[in-house]
Amino acid sequence: MLKYLVVALIALGIYIGVTYKDQIEDLTDSRQFEEVHDVFEDASDRAADAASDLSDKLEGLSN
């Protein structure tokens, strides 16, 4: 009986999470954190690309 109760509570939690996802994100302000994370990832990618370009140029100069 306890197993069924646990499964029902998990299913209810998943249903609430899927149904009210936007409202939950608004309450926790997690969208702002996601935007900051995206900006950080973009900056990291640009820095990695710049480092790769510089290393390629350095290899070209040494040859």
Buried (B, 14 or more C-beta within 10 A) or exposed (E): EEEEEEEEEEEEEEEEEEEEEEEEBEEEEEEEEEEEEEEEEEEEEEEEEEEEEEEEEEEEEEE
